[in-house]
Amino acid sequence: MTKERIPISGDLKSKVRQLMEYAGWQEGRSVDISIAEKYYAEHGVPMMKTTQRFYRKYFGLCCEWYLAQKKLKWAADFEFALFPYLVNGIKNHLEDAYFRDMSGCELAEIEQAAGEKCQPIGHIGYYYPAEVWISEYGKLYAKYEYQDEIECFPDVFALIERELRQCTFDSAVMKTVEALDGKV
């Protein structure tokens, strides 16, 4: 489902909070994550406690955000795609490959940088979204295809702020995860 365009204003921190709220997040949010837990288990990766906490807060939020992009037939300019990708059939064929790579060869690199156990959570970002992992202590680690450094964030809000610091926008349209409409 496509939600109608709403105005977004204020400083970047305020805009990110408005975007997250419009995407479906609210303080104290806790949703059923059994779909995600099953996905992880089927891939031989039981969810860590921090991954479960993250998913309870953020699983099922709108996955495609149109900020500067006004043409809804084009690709969204921001993705909030957590595994499993239930994204309206678009990327399902790539999902297993992404998860396998992020759980395998790339995971060792992330854990070495983090100095702790991590798990993949998905792709979040503006135009070229970051591959994102969560650590056992709740920090987020982002890897971008256009840079060598792995970046660390205290929370998803900080990661989104980093992503949108160069983006000029005053409104947003979002698409929900249709497979979860009315379920989370």
C-alpha positions as CSV (number, residue, x, y, z in Angstrom):
1,M,0.0,0.0,0.0
2,T,1.2,3.5,-0.8
3,K,0.7,6.1,1.9
4,E,0.0,9.7,0.9
5,R,2.8,12.3,0.8
6,I,3.1,14.3,4.0
7,P,5.2,17.3,4.8
8,I,8.5,16.8,6.7
9,S,10.2,19.7,8.4
10,G,12.8,20.8,11.0
11,D,16.4,19.9,11.5
12,L,17.8,16.5,10.3
13,K,17.2,14.8,13.7
14,S,13.6,15.9,13.8
15,K,13.1,14.9,10.1
16,V,14.4,11.4,10.8
17,R,12.1,11.0,13.8
18,Q,9.1,12.1,11.7
19,L,10.1,9.7,8.9
20,M,10.4,6.8,11.4
21,E,7.0,7.6,12.9
22,Y,5.4,7.9,9.4
23,A,7.0,4.5,8.6
24,G,5.2,3.0,11.6
25,W,7.7,3.3,14.5
26,Q,6.6,4.7,17.9
27,E,8.3,4.8,21.3
28,G,7.8,1.4,23.0
29,R,6.9,-0.4,19.8
30,S,7.0,-4.2,20.1
31,V,5.7,-6.4,17.3
32,D,5.5,-10.1,16.6
33,I,8.7,-11.1,14.9
34,S,7.9,-14.8,14.4
35,I,8.2,-14.5,10.6
36,A,11.8,-13.1,10.9
37,E,12.8,-15.6,13.6
38,K,11.6,-18.5,11.4
39,Y,13.6,-17.0,8.5
40,Y,16.8,-16.8,10.5
41,A,16.3,-20.3,12.0
42,E,15.7,-21.7,8.5
43,H,19.1,-20.2,7.4
44,G,20.9,-21.8,10.4
45,V,21.3,-18.5,12.2
46,P,19.2,-18.3,15.4
47,M,18.6,-14.6,16.3
48,M,20.7,-13.1,19.0
49,K,18.9,-11.2,21.8
50,T,19.9,-7.8,20.4
51,T,18.7,-8.8,17.0
52,Q,15.3,-9.8,18.5
53,R,15.1,-6.5,20.4
54,F,15.9,-4.6,17.2
55,Y,13.3,-6.5,15.2
56,R,10.6,-6.0,17.8
57,K,11.1,-2.2,17.4
58,Y,11.6,-2.0,13.6
59,F,10.3,-5.0,11.8
60,G,7.5,-4.3,9.4
61,L,8.1,-0.5,9.0
62,C,7.5,0.9,5.6
63,C,10.2,-0.4,3.3
64,E,10.3,2.1,0.4
65,W,10.6,5.8,1.1
66,Y,10.2,8.5,-1.6
67,L,11.8,11.7,-0.3
68,A,13.5,13.8,-3.1
69,Q,12.1,11.3,-5.7
70,K,8.6,12.4,-6.6
71,K,7.9,9.8,-9.3
72,L,6.4,6.7,-7.6
73,K,6.8,4.5,-10.6
74,W,10.6,4.9,-10.2
75,A,12.6,3.2,-7.6
76,A,12.4,4.6,-4.1
77,D,15.3,6.8,-3.1
78,F,15.5,5.3,0.4
79,E,15.2,1.6,1.5
80,F,14.5,0.2,5.0
81,A,14.7,-3.5,4.1
82,L,15.1,-6.0,6.9
83,F,15.4,-9.7,6.3
84,P,13.3,-11.4,5.2
85,Y,12.7,-9.0,2.4
86,L,8.9,-9.4,2.0
87,V,9.2,-6.4,-0.4
88,N,6.3,-6.8,-2.7
89,G,8.1,-9.5,-4.7
90,I,10.9,-7.2,-6.0
91,K,14.0,-8.6,-4.5
92,N,13.0,-12.0,-3.1
93,H,15.2,-13.8,-5.7
94,L,18.3,-11.9,-4.4
95,E,17.5,-12.2,-0.7
96,D,19.0,-15.6,0.0
97,A,22.3,-14.6,-1.7
98,Y,22.5,-11.4,0.3
99,F,21.7,-13.2,3.6
100,R,24.2,-15.9,2.8
101,D,27.0,-13.4,1.9
102,M,26.2,-11.3,4.9
103,S,26.2,-14.3,7.2
104,G,29.3,-15.8,5.7
105,C,32.3,-14.2,4.1
106,E,31.4,-10.6,5.0
107,L,30.4,-11.5,8.6
108,A,34.0,-12.3,9.5
109,E,35.2,-8.8,8.3
110,I,32.4,-7.1,10.3
111,E,33.1,-9.1,13.5
112,Q,36.8,-8.3,13.2
113,A,36.0,-4.6,13.0
114,A,33.4,-4.8,15.8
115,G,35.4,-7.0,18.0
116,E,32.2,-8.8,18.9
117,K,29.6,-11.3,17.5
118,C,27.3,-9.7,14.9
119,Q,24.3,-10.7,12.7
120,P,23.1,-9.3,9.4
121,I,19.8,-7.4,9.5
122,G,19.4,-6.1,6.0
123,H,19.9,-3.0,3.8
124,I,19.1,0.5,5.0
125,G,20.0,3.7,3.1
126,Y,19.6,6.4,0.5
127,Y,20.2,5.4,-3.1
128,Y,23.1,3.0,-2.4
129,P,21.9,1.4,0.8
130,A,24.3,0.0,3.3
131,E,24.5,-3.6,4.3
132,V,23.8,-3.5,8.0
133,W,24.7,-5.8,10.9
134,I,23.9,-5.6,14.6
135,S,26.4,-6.5,17.3
136,E,25.7,-8.5,20.4
137,Y,25.8,-5.2,22.3
138,G,23.3,-3.5,20.0
139,K,25.6,-1.3,17.8
140,L,24.9,-1.2,14.1
141,Y,27.7,-1.7,11.6
142,A,27.3,-0.5,8.0
143,K,29.3,-1.5,4.9
144,Y,28.9,0.5,1.7
145,E,29.9,-0.7,-1.7
146,Y,31.5,2.7,-2.5
147,Q,33.9,2.9,0.5
148,D,36.3,0.6,2.3
149,E,35.6,1.7,5.8
150,I,33.0,0.0,8.0
151,E,30.9,2.6,9.9
152,C,29.5,2.0,13.4
153,F,26.3,3.6,14.7
154,P,24.8,3.6,18.2
155,D,21.3,3.2,16.8
156,V,19.2,3.1,13.6
157,F,18.3,6.8,13.9
158,A,22.0,7.8,13.7
159,L,22.5,5.6,10.7
160,I,19.5,7.2,8.9
161,E,20.8,10.7,9.8
162,R,24.2,9.8,8.2
163,E,22.4,8.5,5.1
164,L,20.2,11.6,4.7
165,R,22.7,14.4,5.6
166,Q,23.2,15.2,1.9
167,C,19.5,14.8,0.9
168,T,17.3,17.8,0.5
169,F,13.6,17.0,1.1
170,D,10.5,18.5,2.6
171,S,8.0,15.7,2.2
172,A,7.7,11.9,2.1
173,V,5.6,9.1,0.5
174,M,6.1,5.6,1.8
175,K,5.2,2.1,0.7
176,T,4.3,-0.5,3.3
177,V,5.5,-4.1,3.3
178,E,2.3,-5.4,1.7
179,A,2.9,-9.0,3.0
180,L,2.7,-7.5,6.6
181,D,-0.2,-5.0,6.1
182,G,-2.5,-5.4,9.0
183,K,-0.3,-8.0,10.7
184,V,2.2,-5.9,12.7
